[in-house]
Every structure is written in structure tokens, then in C-alpha cells.
Amino acid sequence: MNDMIYPADAGAEVYLLTVLGTPKGGAPEKAFELHNATAGSPGGVAAAKSLGDLSHNVFVPAAAETRLLFLDSWNSPAGLGQFFADKGTQEGAGMLWDDYQATLWMPAEGFGNYVLPAPSGKALGAVGLLRVGVSSFDAAKEAFHADAAAKINAARLHGQLGHTMWVPVPMPGSTPAVEVLAVDQWIDVDSMNAWYEQATYELVSPAFTGAPETSAWKPGGTEWVEW
């Protein structure tokens, strides 16, 4: 029986925390020791879980670059705020990162989200991100839903496991950016790259306010502490 007391706002709604940055030394595949001694330390893991961190996964670049990506699922925005305000968390981040950006996202309802089962013997092997400013959330919803409807069958044939859309969580005292994040999950890097080489943005680009930021990732592997 779990007798841990969680934050009062911890519920069934799941939020996505993206942490994207350059680790110390600029070699993301080799940063697992620093990660496991800071974010992945037993005390750090226990503290995060107690505040609503349901999962923590590490991704390294699928192409040549120096950044590292964490994707965390949280069910308590208040707990997340408490976690990042903690002095120990801040000191650990200073040990791990040269620079990083952490953003909390909530599901973008009606944008054409889907998650599909992996075939037997297959598992998540790659992740593609797209982050872009949009003219309005309503315009983006219509555009991304149409894009998902047009592509879902063909994307599945290329090995897609999921396509989820996210918008920033409003934080007290600040106005969230009018932007969206798309997280695509794939069986392997080659299938993902083959899809993106021929995919187009004509249905969604009218809602963009600038060029999208895209990146490609693969799971860090068993050397990294995850949960």
C-alpha cells in the first residue's frame, strides 16, 4: 500500500515536461553519470515522484548535435513548481547542464492526438519534436486536426506509434506563449527519417507565425536512470 502524500492538485490529468539543453561537456550520450548522480539519484527520484513526477525518460540525438532531451509526465503543476524551486534541484541542474529550457505542457484537445499500440516485439525507438508559434490556438487546432486526419494511415505504415499535441500550461504571473508542441513516437529512427523526408506542412503552415523548430531523438538506453 502506498502511503505517500501527494500535492493537493495531483489528479488524473497528465502534463508533459520537456527539458531540452546542452549537458556539461557537450557530449549527450556520455552524460549519464552526471544525470544519474543528479536527476537520477535515489533522493532526487524519490522527491520527484512524491511531487507528481509519474515518468522520466531520457533521449539522445538521432542526428549530430550536442543537446539532451528529457520527457517527463507530471500530474501536479504545483508539485513541479515546488520541485524546481528546491535548492537541491537547482544545484543538481547546475551540475548537469550548461544551459537548458524546461517547459510544462498540457494536452491540446481536438488537435488530432492519437497513440497506437506497438506490434508484438516492437517498442519505442525514436521521437520527433516540432515546436512552433501559431497565430491562434483555434487556427492551430483546425490545421493540425486536418493534418493528422490526412496522415495517420500513411504514418502508421512508416512505423508511427503516436502523435500527441501540447500547448503551454498557464503559469501564475506570466502569459503563456501562443505555440504548440508536437511529439511523434516511432518504432525506429530509419522509419522516422524516411517519413520526415517526404512529409509536408501545407495543411498546418498557414497557422505558423515562424519557422518550426524540429529535432529527432532516440532513447538513451539502460545506462540512464528512468522511471
Secondary structure, DSSP 8 states (H G I E B T S, - for coil): -------TT--S--EEEEEEEEEGGG-GGGTHHHHHHTTTSHHHHHHHHHTTEEEEEEEEESSS---EEEEEEES-HHHHHHHHHSHHHHHHHHHHEEEEEEEEEEE-TTS--EE----TT----EEEEEEEEBS-HHHHHHHHHHHHHHHHHHHHHTTEEEEEEEEE---TTS---SEEEEEEEES-HHHHHHHHHH---TTTGGGBSS--EEEEEEE--TTS---
